[in-house]
Amino acid sequence: MNNRTTGTPNSRPAATGPKPPMQFWDAEDVDAAGRAGLHEIQRRFEETWDVKAGLQEILLAEHYHRAVEAQEGKFDVKAGLAEIVGPPSPSWVDWVNEVSVPSADGGVDLVGTDNGTCEVYEVKVTHQYIPTPRDTLEQIRLVACRILAALMGIRQADGVALIKDFAYAEAMSIALRSAERLQGLPGAIEDRLVTREQAVQVLESAGSACEGMLRQLHLRTYDSPSIPQDIMHCEEVLLDLSKEAFQLCVPVQRLFDPSDDLVDMLR
């Protein structure tokens, strides 16, 4: 049958060419890609999670809980505190009286008042602590370092006033020199380079220098209402350090006691 319009015979559209064959992945390439992906996942997982640390935390937690359960009921906190404080007294609070503690000589009687405070009625000293030579030298070093730290704090917070006020600067200079001599005193005692009188004089000079610096700080407080807050704190520190320096004079004199030969113990 002919096409009336064109006069050409009917025809079907030409078929396309043959389809390309299916592409197949090489099995080895697939395995290599899979292994690479797996390794990357494991690497990121190890970076994120520490399995060993996690297991250790779990084991420690379990061990802790087992230890707590095993010790439950074996320790009486109230009894321990009562033993530390001392023997019971009729004036103590009820829970202390109920606890059985060993008898001892002396003690402290406490009475609880309505507002929750405690009043001390009697204190009996059962022993006295006497510092050893090594403790005394360490105390000297500590006091010297604290004095230097306080002076450095004053210099940093009030440097402008130190430049303008000659008396203030002079007191600072004396205090610094005294603190430096005090810092070297323990070594001089150990090496037997100072006498008893010289060692005591170093301590007294340091205490007096702190008092002199304290007087200048008081003057600064009166003259300037806007004194830095750090200076106010240094006043309290220097007052305490001055007392500590003077209190060390007696222990230092014991270091030179020939009857005990304490200086030889430091060698």
One Martini backbone bead per residue (centre of mass of N, CA, C, O) as a GRO file, in nm:
protein
  267
    1MET     BB    1   0.096   0.036   0.023
    2ASN     BB    2   0.060   0.368  -0.052
    3ASN     BB    3   0.152   0.689  -0.029
    4ARG     BB    4  -0.039   0.958  -0.116
    5THR     BB    5   0.154   1.197  -0.081
    6THR     BB    6   0.444   1.074  -0.183
    7GLY     BB    7   0.452   0.779  -0.316
    8THR     BB    8   0.569   0.606  -0.094
    9PRO     BB    9   0.655   0.353   0.068
   10ASN     BB   10   0.617   0.190   0.341
   11SER     BB   11   0.809   0.238   0.655
   12ARG     BB   12   1.026   0.165   0.895
   13PRO     BB   13   1.222   0.246   1.128
   14ALA     BB   14   1.530   0.240   1.182
   15ALA     BB   15   1.742   0.052   1.334
   16THR     BB   16   1.950   0.033   1.562
   17GLY     BB   17   2.225  -0.047   1.679
   18PRO     BB   18   2.405  -0.238   1.861
   19LYS     BB   19   2.442  -0.311   2.179
   20PRO     BB   20   2.639  -0.287   2.420
   21PRO     BB   21   2.801  -0.457   2.623
   22MET     BB   22   2.834  -0.547   2.940
   23GLN     BB   23   2.985  -0.423   3.223
   24PHE     BB   24   3.252  -0.570   3.406
   25TRP     BB   25   3.391  -0.615   3.704
   26ASP     BB   26   3.668  -0.662   3.860
   27ALA     BB   27   3.718  -0.853   4.131
   28GLU     BB   28   3.983  -0.729   4.233
   29ASP     BB   29   3.889  -0.434   4.234
   30VAL     BB   30   3.661  -0.472   4.435
   31ASP     BB   31   3.830  -0.578   4.672
   32ALA     BB   32   4.020  -0.335   4.695
   33ALA     BB   33   3.802  -0.120   4.746
   34GLY     BB   34   3.681  -0.252   4.998
   35ARG     BB   35   3.936  -0.257   5.171
   36ALA     BB   36   3.987   0.047   5.166
   37GLY     BB   37   3.720   0.128   5.300
   38LEU     BB   38   3.758  -0.036   5.560
   39HIS     BB   39   4.020   0.098   5.653
   40GLU     BB   40   3.902   0.384   5.675
   41ILE     BB   41   3.691   0.320   5.887
   42GLN     BB   42   3.887   0.210   6.103
   43ARG     BB   43   4.060   0.461   6.126
   44ARG     BB   44   3.833   0.655   6.221
   45PHE     BB   45   3.748   0.489   6.466
   46GLU     BB   46   4.024   0.497   6.615
   47GLU     BB   47   4.032   0.810   6.636
   48THR     BB   48   3.759   0.831   6.807
   49TRP     BB   49   3.818   0.549   6.952
   50ASP     BB   50   3.922   0.409   7.271
   51VAL     BB   51   3.901   0.097   7.357
   52LYS     BB   52   4.095   0.056   7.594
   53ALA     BB   53   3.999   0.295   7.764
   54GLY     BB   54   3.707   0.205   7.789
   55LEU     BB   55   3.763  -0.064   7.931
   56GLN     BB   56   3.911   0.053   8.173
   57GLU     BB   57   3.676   0.221   8.282
   58ILE     BB   58   3.485  -0.014   8.329
   59LEU     BB   59   3.667  -0.178   8.521
   60LEU     BB   60   3.704   0.044   8.734
   61ALA     BB   61   3.408   0.079   8.803
   62GLU     BB   62   3.359  -0.210   8.895
   63HIS     BB   63   3.579  -0.215   9.113
   64TYR     BB   64   3.466   0.016   9.283
   65HIS     BB   65   3.187  -0.103   9.347
   66ARG     BB   66   3.293  -0.360   9.483
   67ALA     BB   67   3.452  -0.215   9.706
   68VAL     BB   68   3.214  -0.067   9.833
   69GLU     BB   69   3.044  -0.320   9.896
   70ALA     BB   70   3.264  -0.462  10.074
   71GLN     BB   71   3.281  -0.198  10.287
   72GLU     BB   72   3.008  -0.212  10.383
   73GLY     BB   73   2.983  -0.153  10.735
   74LYS     BB   74   3.300  -0.114  10.835
   75PHE     BB   75   3.253   0.200  10.850
   76ASP     BB   76   3.259   0.477  11.093
   77VAL     BB   77   3.247   0.805  11.066
   78LYS     BB   78   3.167   0.905  11.348
   79ALA     BB   79   3.381   0.748  11.505
   80GLY     BB   80   3.625   0.875  11.367
   81LEU     BB   81   3.569   1.170  11.444
   82ALA     BB   82   3.557   1.126  11.752
   83GLU     BB   83   3.851   1.023  11.776
   84ILE     BB   84   3.983   1.285  11.679
   85VAL     BB   85   3.860   1.491  11.879
   86GLY     BB   86   3.766   1.293  12.125
   87PRO     BB   87   3.624   1.250  12.400
   88PRO     BB   88   3.342   1.237  12.552
   89SER     BB   89   3.077   1.465  12.650
   90PRO     BB   90   2.795   1.582  12.804
   91SER     BB   91   2.809   1.856  12.609
   92TRP     BB   92   2.768   1.707  12.368
   93VAL     BB   93   2.646   1.588  12.111
   94ASP     BB   94   2.470   1.305  12.060
   95TRP     BB   95   2.639   1.151  11.836
   96VAL     BB   96   2.899   1.150  12.009
   97ASN     BB   97   2.797   1.004  12.269
   98GLU     BB   98   2.715   0.732  12.115
   99VAL     BB   99   3.008   0.695  12.074
  100SER     BB  100   3.273   0.472  12.093
  101VAL     BB  101   3.561   0.571  12.275
  102PRO     BB  102   3.859   0.605  12.378
  103SER     BB  103   4.028   0.678  12.641
  104ALA     BB  104   4.155   1.001  12.763
  105ASP     BB  105   4.361   1.262  12.827
  106GLY     BB  106   4.177   1.493  12.798
  107GLY     BB  107   4.024   1.780  12.619
  108VAL     BB  108   3.725   1.898  12.447
  109ASP     BB  109   3.464   2.120  12.520
  110LEU     BB  110   3.146   2.124  12.360
  111VAL     BB  111   2.881   2.365  12.281
  112GLY     BB  112   2.565   2.384  12.155
  113THR     BB  113   2.383   2.631  12.029
  114ASP     BB  114   2.104   2.773  11.895
  115ASN     BB  115   2.282   2.909  11.644
  116GLY     BB  116   2.523   2.672  11.595
  117THR     BB  117   2.738   2.724  11.785
  118CYS     BB  118   3.062   2.699  11.948
  119GLU     BB  119   3.201   2.632  12.272
  120VAL     BB  120   3.495   2.671  12.455
  121TYR     BB  121   3.591   2.543  12.782
  122GLU     BB  122   3.833   2.326  12.726
  123VAL     BB  123   4.200   2.302  12.710
  124LYS     BB  124   4.428   2.025  12.677
  125VAL     BB  125   4.761   1.980  12.662
  126THR     BB  126   4.948   1.683  12.557
  127HIS     BB  127   5.136   1.835  12.343
  128GLN     BB  128   5.446   1.949  12.185
  129TYR     BB  129   5.572   2.118  11.912
  130ILE     BB  130   5.906   2.076  11.786
  131PRO     BB  131   6.106   2.196  11.572
  132THR     BB  132   6.322   2.120  11.348
  133PRO     BB  133   6.590   2.228  11.185
  134ARG     BB  134   6.469   2.184  10.902
  135ASP     BB  135   6.205   2.337  10.954
  136THR     BB  136   6.330   2.612  11.016
  137LEU     BB  137   6.467   2.658  10.741
  138GLU     BB  138   6.206   2.637  10.574
  139GLN     BB  139   6.065   2.878  10.708
  140ILE     BB  140   6.266   3.089  10.619
  141ARG     BB  141   6.233   3.051  10.317
  142LEU     BB  142   5.931   3.110  10.307
  143VAL     BB  143   5.932   3.396  10.423
  144ALA     BB  144   6.120   3.521  10.212
  145CYS     BB  145   5.942   3.462   9.963
  146ARG     BB  146   5.691   3.618  10.065
  147ILE     BB  147   5.822   3.893  10.086
  148LEU     BB  148   5.909   3.919   9.791
  149ALA     BB  149   5.625   3.887   9.672
  150ALA     BB  150   5.500   4.136   9.810
  151LEU     BB  151   5.699   4.347   9.695
  152MET     BB  152   5.638   4.290   9.396
  153GLY     BB  153   5.340   4.364   9.415
  154ILE     BB  154   5.385   4.660   9.494
  155ARG     BB  155   5.558   4.747   9.254
  156GLN     BB  156   5.340   4.679   9.037
  157ALA     BB  157   5.090   4.850   9.166
  158ASP     BB  158   5.301   5.112   9.283
  159GLY     BB  159   5.530   5.244   9.094
  160VAL     BB  160   5.473   5.550   9.078
  161ALA     BB  161   5.497   5.614   9.384
  162LEU     BB  162   5.794   5.517   9.413
  163ILE     BB  163   5.912   5.746   9.236
  164LYS     BB  164   5.795   6.001   9.402
  165ASP     BB  165   5.862   5.852   9.681
  166PHE     BB  166   6.134   5.831   9.878
  167ALA     BB  167   6.047   5.679  10.139
  168TYR     BB  168   5.910   5.448   9.993
  169ALA     BB  169   6.161   5.354   9.831
  170GLU     BB  170   6.347   5.305  10.077
  171ALA     BB  171   6.174   5.087  10.211
  172MET     BB  172   6.189   4.892   9.973
  173SER     BB  173   6.498   4.856   9.967
  174ILE     BB  174   6.531   4.745  10.254
  175ALA     BB  175   6.337   4.503  10.225
  176LEU     BB  176   6.486   4.360   9.996
  177ARG     BB  177   6.758   4.317  10.139
  178SER     BB  178   6.645   4.159  10.381
  179ALA     BB  179   6.516   3.926  10.218
  180GLU     BB  180   6.779   3.829  10.083
  181ARG     BB  181   6.926   3.759  10.346
  182LEU     BB  182   6.711   3.560  10.445
  183GLN     BB  183   6.738   3.362  10.203
  184GLY     BB  184   7.058   3.299  10.285
  185LEU     BB  185   7.057   3.187  10.581
  186PRO     BB  186   7.033   2.874  10.568
  187GLY     BB  187   7.304   2.830  10.419
  188ALA     BB  188   7.481   2.967  10.636
  189ILE     BB  189   7.410   2.770  10.863
  190GLU     BB  190   7.502   2.507  10.726
  191ASP     BB  191   7.807   2.643  10.678
  192ARG     BB  192   7.894   2.819  10.924
  193LEU     BB  193   7.884   3.161  10.859
  194VAL     BB  194   7.721   3.210  11.127
  195THR     BB  195   7.600   3.338  11.404
  196ARG     BB  196   7.366   3.375  11.630
  197GLU     BB  197   7.351   3.688  11.618
  198GLN     BB  198   7.338   3.713  11.308
  199ALA     BB  199   7.080   3.550  11.259
  200VAL     BB  200   6.895   3.723  11.436
  201GLN     BB  201   6.949   3.992  11.286
  202VAL     BB  202   6.821   3.908  11.019
  203LEU     BB  203   6.536   3.862  11.128
  204GLU     BB  204   6.493   4.143  11.255
  205SER     BB  205   6.535   4.304  10.995
  206ALA     BB  206   6.299   4.182  10.839
  207GLY     BB  207   6.077   4.265  11.037
  208SER     BB  208   6.140   4.573  11.033
  209ALA     BB  209   6.104   4.613  10.726
  210CYS     BB  210   5.806   4.537  10.723
  211GLU     BB  211   5.719   4.765  10.912
  212GLY     BB  212   5.819   4.999  10.738
  213MET     BB  213   5.641   4.929  10.494
  214LEU     BB  214   5.374   4.945  10.647
  215ARG     BB  215   5.385   5.248  10.713
  216GLN     BB  216   5.383   5.343  10.417
  217LEU     BB  217   5.107   5.217  10.349
  218HIS     BB  218   4.945   5.383  10.547
  219LEU     BB  219   5.011   5.655  10.419
  220ARG     BB  220   4.887   5.587  10.146
  221THR     BB  221   4.598   5.548  10.252
  222TYR     BB  222   4.559   5.841  10.358
  223ASP     BB  223   4.645   6.007  10.095
  224SER     BB  224   4.497   5.769   9.915
  225PRO     BB  225   4.178   5.659   9.834
  226SER     BB  226   4.286   5.516   9.543
  227ILE     BB  227   4.406   5.260   9.629
  228PRO     BB  228   4.504   4.970   9.559
  229GLN     BB  229   4.390   4.660   9.647
  230ASP     BB  230   4.666   4.512   9.667
  231ILE     BB  231   4.779   4.688   9.898
  232MET     BB  232   4.583   4.602  10.118
  233HIS     BB  233   4.678   4.307  10.117
  234CYS     BB  234   4.985   4.361  10.182
  235GLU     BB  235   4.949   4.458  10.468
  236GLU     BB  236   4.865   4.188  10.594
  237VAL     BB  237   5.109   4.024  10.502
  238LEU     BB  238   5.335   4.193  10.640
  239LEU     BB  239   5.236   4.157  10.927
  240ASP     BB  240   5.269   3.849  10.938
  241LEU     BB  241   5.572   3.836  10.852
  242SER     BB  242   5.687   3.994  11.086
  243LYS     BB  243   5.603   3.793  11.305
  244GLU     BB  244   5.747   3.542  11.190
  245ALA     BB  245   6.035   3.650  11.202
  246PHE     BB  246   6.043   3.690  11.513
  247GLN     BB  247   5.957   3.391  11.590
  248LEU     BB  248   6.234   3.261  11.465
  249CYS     BB  249   6.454   3.331  11.673
  250VAL     BB  250   6.437   3.094  11.873
  251PRO     BB  251   6.482   2.848  11.682
  252VAL     BB  252   6.760   2.954  11.582
  253GLN     BB  253   6.907   2.945  11.856
  254ARG     BB  254   6.888   2.631  11.884
  255LEU     BB  255   7.094   2.564  11.653
  256PHE     BB  256   7.339   2.681  11.864
  257ASP     BB  257   7.323   2.456  12.065
  258PRO     BB  258   7.577   2.273  12.217
  259SER     BB  259   7.420   2.046  12.369
  260ASP     BB  260   7.284   1.937  12.087
  261ASP     BB  261   7.417   1.989  11.814
  262LEU     BB  262   7.229   2.084  11.563
  263VAL     BB  263   7.419   2.168  11.336
  264ASP     BB  264   7.533   1.880  11.281
  265MET     BB  265   7.256   1.765  11.170
  266LEU     BB  266   7.286   1.933  10.888
  267ARG     BB  267   7.533   1.768  10.751
   0.00000   0.00000   0.00000
